Structures are given as C-alpha cells and as structure tokens.
C-alpha cells in the first residue's frame, strides 16, 4: 500500500515526464488488444455462416490473347479464386494461386483471345461460390509504358492543361482596362468558374470511389481529401498573410493557381487512366473541347492581379502551377492508376478550390458591403454557365 501511494504521489507531483503520461493509455490499449489477439478472442466462439467475400478490380490490362485483372480483397475473409468466366464461357487462368488475404492484391491472367472493339464481361468465381463480375466496354490493347508513351502523356497534359491556362491568362490586359464595377463582375465570374470546378471534381471523385476498393473508405476518401486540402491551404494562406501583413492580389492569384492545379492533377489522372485502357478517343474535337473548357481557368488566375503589374516570369510561374499538374496526373493515371488514390486526389482538388473561393468572396462586395448583390449573382451564374457549356465539349 505504501508503494502504491508513493507512485500516485509521484504522478501528482509531476515527477514523470508529460510525454510518458500521454503514452500510457496508448500502451495499455495496445497491450489489451495484443492479448486479445493472442488468446484468439476469448468468449466470442467460432463464427458461423458463409464467409464475407469482396473483390474489387483495380486495373485491367489487355495484351494479345490475355485479359489481366488486378484485384484487391475488400472483405474481412480471405478469398480463393477457383474459376474465371468470360462472356459466359469458362476460361483458363494463372496467378492468384493461393488465398488472397484482406487488403492484399493479386493479378489474374486469363487466357482469352479477344477482338478489338468488342465488349467483354469477366466473372471471377471463388471457392465458396461467390461471383464477382467486371465489364470491359471496349477491348483495346493496353499501351506499353515505355519512354515514348510517357512522352505522349506529357504532350497530352500540355495540350489540355498548360496551353489552355496560358491562353486564358492573355485576358489580363483586358481585365486591367475595365472599370472597378466590372472588375467585381469578373471576380464573380471567377468564383463561379471555381465553384463549378469544385462540384465537378467532387462528383468525379464519388464516381471513382464507387469503382475502387471500398475497404479504404470509398466515397469518404473524397470528403477526407477535401477537408485535408482545405485545412492545409488555409494554414498556408494564413502563414503567407501574416508574413505580408494581409492577403494581397498576388497571394490570391497563387492560391487560385494552386487550387486549379490540384483540380487539373485529378483531371490528368482520369485522362491518363482512360487512355491507357483505350477508353479515350484522342481526336481534334476532344483537344479543342479541353482547350475551351480549361482556357477559362486562366481568367480566374489573372483576375486577382488586375490592379498589379506582375512580371512575365511571375505570370509564367502561375500558369505552370495551374496547368503543369495535368502532365503529372496523366503520368500517374497511365502508369499506376488506382481508383481510391484518384478519388482522394479529386477530393483534395475540390477542397483546395473551396478554400480559394472563401478567400475570393470578399472581393465581390460592392460599395454597400453586399457580397451577393445583383451584379455578383449574375457573374456567379455566368461563370458556372460558361464552365458547363464548354464542359459539354469534353467527353472522356
């Protein structure tokens, strides 16, 4: 009793360091969980009923005579693939020879002659009788990931990201000449553009999350990505504002460029992954559609610096920050696409754009201090309508 009283007294007197006191509950719960696992869950008994099996197809690769699927076990129980069926006919396969543990991946290579342009439905049947279907809408040979392929992806990213943003920034001389009342309308158009991008990125993220592994969070990844990027960009903007004694037009332009760049990163991932499986028709019409759609982003970047005299070098940096991530995204999407990562990136981009909108909102106020005055509302709706109209030209 005396020893125990002495220990309690030492804890109260602050003899032990604070970090040790903070770690103590964590150490105790880790010990309890470890003991529970070692004793195989005492008192719970054996689970009855069929195993809970889930398989998610994360990547499809087509080579002559072979359909290759990369699958991930999303369920709590291990999965053993027993048979493969292509268009209702059994097919020989290799890979995934043993059980696939929780969150583990395996590659299934199905020996199946396929015809370019045809549609195929692949079903994987587990040893317990579970069936998981995967659809290939259009069969196209997967390009080899060589140097020329990455060069093509870089060119594609430049076409749909860098060049359109740079052309849109040529609106700067016009923005400088308009009166202040019209400038507020332009800023409202900018916020409308960004608002549409945020909605578009969120919806695309949810769609991708539904296609990927649900064990990593599914649709929640989009929301988590949005919150993380919003908080990070908020912290950065406050740090910059404190060093410069307030947010300047240059700071706002940089934040806008970062937000657009993160959106273009996710867009590049989607484009690269679609091209790698032959789902993207690279035609002149599509390139023109992306160019018109993304050119409006350049206006959003130059609007906050309309009253300044930025150098060509600074404008070039802003353009690269906004457009160049499309190149990186295309590389990621083509080489190592993962639906869960792509969903997180789209959410990350959406959160960054929302944070930028919050930063730009005060610039919409009129002389009476109103934010949603008629001119601002017209600009917001006009910006969203512009993005929606040009977005109709883009089909991935």
N, C-alpha and C positions, 0 to 999 in steps of 0.2 A: 504493500500500500504506500509505503514511504517513497519507493522508487517511482511509482506511477504519479504520485503527487508532485515529485520533483520534475518529471517530464512535462506535466501540464503547466507547471510554473515556468519552465524554460520556454515553452511555446508562447505563453502570455508575455513573458519579459522580452521577447524578440531576439532570443539567443540564436535561433536558427535563421538562415537567410530567407528572404522573401521568395526567391525562385523555388526553393525546396518546398515551402508551404504550398506554392501554386502547383507543383508537380505531384504532390502527394495524392490528391483524389484520382488523377490520371493513372498513376502507378497502381493504385488499389483496384480500379475497374479493369485494368489490363490483366492483373493477376487473377481477378474473378473470372474474366472471360476465358483466359488460358486454362484455368482449372476446369471450367465448364466444358471446354472443347476436349481436354484430355480425358475427362470422365464420360465423354460421348453423351452429353445431355441427360444427366440423371433425372429420372422421374418422368421423362417425356414419352418413353416407349418407342416402338417402331412405327414409322409412318405407313399407313395403308392407302391403297388406291393406286391408280396408274401414275407413272412419272409425269412431271410437268416439264414438257419439252418445248423449246422455242428455238427456231433457227432464223437468222437474218442474212440475206445475201448482200454483201457489201461491195462486191466488184464482179463484173462479168468480162471475160476476155475470150475473144474468138480468134482461133487460128485454123488453118485448113484441116478439116476433119475432127476438130476438137472444140468442145464448149467447156470453158474453165470457169468455175464459180468459186469465189472466196466467201466462205460462210463463217458466221460467228454464233456461238451458243449464247442465246439471251436468257435461257431458263435456269432454274436452280439445279436441275439434274443433268448429268452427262448425257450426251446424245451419240448414238452409233448409227451411221448411215448404212443401210442394208441394200437399197436398190435405187436406181435412177431411171426416170421415165421421161422421154422426150416425145411430145405430141402423141401421148397415149401408147407409146411403144417402149418396151424395156431396152435399156442401152447399157453397155459395159462401161465401167468407170474405174479410175485408180485414185489414190490419195484418200485421206480420211480413213485410214485402215483401222484405227482404234477409236475408243470413245473420245469425244470432244468435251472437255471439261467446261465449267461455267466461265464465260467471257473469253474462252480460247477460240482461235480461228483455225480453219483447215481449208485446204484447196482441193476441190473435187474436179478431176479431169474426165469429162465424159467423151467417149469415142463415138462421135456422131457426125457423119457427113452433113453439112448444111449448105443451103443455097443462099447466095447474097440477095438481100431484099425480102426474103421470106420471114414470116413470123414464127416463133417457136415458144412453146410452153414447157418448161422443165420442172419436174416434180422430184423431190428427194424424199424417199420413204425410209423411216427409221426402223430400228429393230423391234420397237414396240408397236409399230403400225401407224405412227404419226406421219402425215403427209404435208410437205411444205412446197408450195408452187412458186415459180418465178417466171415472169414473162419477158421475152425478148421481142419487142415490137418489130424491129427491123434488124436482120442479121447482116453485119458488116464486119470485115476483118479488122481487128484492133491494130492500130499502127505500132510499129516498133519504137521504143523510147530511145532513139539514137540522137546524135547531135543535130541532124537536120530537122528532126521532129521538134526538138526544143526551140530551134530557130524559128520554125513555123509558129509555134505557140507565142514566142516573143513578138513576132510580126503581127499576129492576131491581137495580142494585148495592146500593141501600139496603135493599131487601126481603131479599136473600139474604146480605148482609154486615153492614151496620151494625145493623139491628134485632135479628137473632138474637143477635149478640155482646152487645149491650146487655142483652137479656133474660137471657142466661146469666150475666151479672155480678151479677144480683139474688140469686144464691146466696151472696153474701158474708156476709150476716147469719147464715145457717145454718152456714157454714163456721166462723165465729168461735165458735159455741157448742159445737161438738163437741170431745171430749177430744183430747189430743195423739196418742194411738194411732190414733184415727180420722182425724185430720188427715193422718197418714202414708199411710193408705189413699187419701184423697182426692188426695194428691200423686201416688201411684202411678197412680190413675185418670187424672190429668192427663198423666203420661208416656205412658200407654197411648194416650190420645187423640192426643197429638202423634206417637207412633210410627206410628199408622195414617195420619195425615195425610202423614207423610214418605214412607211406602210408596206411598200413593195418588198423591201428586204425582210421584214417580219413574216410576211405571207410565204415568201420563198423559203425562209428558214423553217417554218412549220411544215411545209411540203416535204422538204428534205428530211426533216426529223422523223416524219412518218415512214420514210423509206429505209432509214438506217436502224441501227441497233437501239432497242428501247431500254436495254439494261443500263446505258449511260445517261439516261434521263429523258430521251425522246424530245418532245416539244419543250420541256423545261430547259433544255440546253439553250434554246433561242432566248428565253427570258433571262437566264443566268448571264449569257453573253451580253445582253443589252444592259443589265444592271452593272456588270463589271466595267464595261467600256464607259458608261455614263459617269460612274464614280471616278474612274481613272482620269478621264478628260476633265471632269470638274476639278479634281485636285491639281492637275497641270495648269488649267486656266487660272485658278486662284493663286498658284505659285507665281505664274507669269505676271498676273495683275499686281501682286504685292511688290514684285521687283520693279515694275514700271509705273507704280502708283496709279493703277486703274487700267481697265481694258481699252486698248487702242484699236484703231481700224486695222492696223497690221496684225495684231493679235487675233482679232475676229476672223480676218481672211485666212490666217494659218489654221485656226480651228475648223473653219469651213472646209479647207482643203484636206485636213486630216479626216474629217467625217466622210467626205466624198471618197477619199482614198480607201477608207475601210470598206465602204459600200462596194467600190469597184474591185476590191480584193475578193469579196464574196462572189461578185458577178463573174470575175475571171475564173474562179474555181468552177462555177457552174458551166461556163463556156468550155473550159478545157476538158472537163469530165465528159460533157456531151460530145465533144469532137472525138475523144478517144474511143468512144463506143459507136461512132458513126451516126449519132442522132442529131448532129448539127450540119445543116446544109450550108456550106460556105459559098454563097453567091454574092454577086454585086448588090442585089437588093438588100440582103441582110446587113452587109457592111454599111450601106447607106442608112439603113434603119438605125443601127447602133450609133452612127455618127450624128444623126439628127437628134437622137434621144439624149446622148451624153454631151452634146455641144452646149445645151442649156446649163450644164453644171459649171461651165466657165463663167457664165454670168453671175452665178452665186458666189464665186470666188472674188471677182473684181468689184462687186457692189460695195463691200465694206471699205475699200481703199479708194473710192471715187474722189475723195477730197484730198488725197495724198499724192505724192509724186514718187511712186516706187520705181526702183531701177529695173532694167530689163533682167538682170541677174536674179533679183528677188521674185519677179513675176515667173521666171523660168523655174525657180525652186518650188513655188506654189503649184505651178502646173504639173511638175513631176510628182509632188507629194500626192496630188489628187488622181493623176492618171496612171503613173507607173505601177501601182499595186495591181492593176489589171494584168500586167505581164507576169508578176509573181503568182497571182491567183491561177492564171492559165497553166503555168508550170505545175503547180500543186495539184490542180484538178486532173491534168493529163497523166501525171506520173504516179500519184499516190492519193487518189480520191477516197475520201471517207465521208459518208453522209452525215455522221454525227459531228465531225470536225467542221464540215461545210455549214451545217445548221448553226453551230456555235459562232462561226465567223459572220454569218448573215445577221445574227442577233447582236454581235459585237458592233457591226457597222450601224445597225439601226439605233442602238443606244447612243453611239457617238453622235449621230445626226440629231437625235432628240436633244442632246446636251447643247449642240450648236444652235438649235432653234431657240432654246432658252436664252442663250447669250445674245441672239439677234433680236429677240422680241422687243426690248426697249427702244430699238432704232425705228420702230414703226409708229411711235407716239407722235401725235400731232401737237399743235400749239396749245391745245386744251388738255393735254396729257392723256388722251384716249389712245388705247392700243388698237382696238377693233373698231376704228372709225370706218365710214363707207369706203374710202379710197383703199385702206388697208385690206378690207374684206374682199374688195374687187381684185386686188393684187394677189391675195392668197388663193382665191378661186382660179384666177387666171394662170398662176404658176402650176397648180395641180392639173388644170385642164391641158396646159401645154405638155406636161410630162406624160399625161395619159394619152394624148393624141400621138405624140412621137413614139410612145411605147407600143402602139398598135403596129408599128412597122417592124418591131423586133419579135421574132418567134424562135425560141431555142427548142 
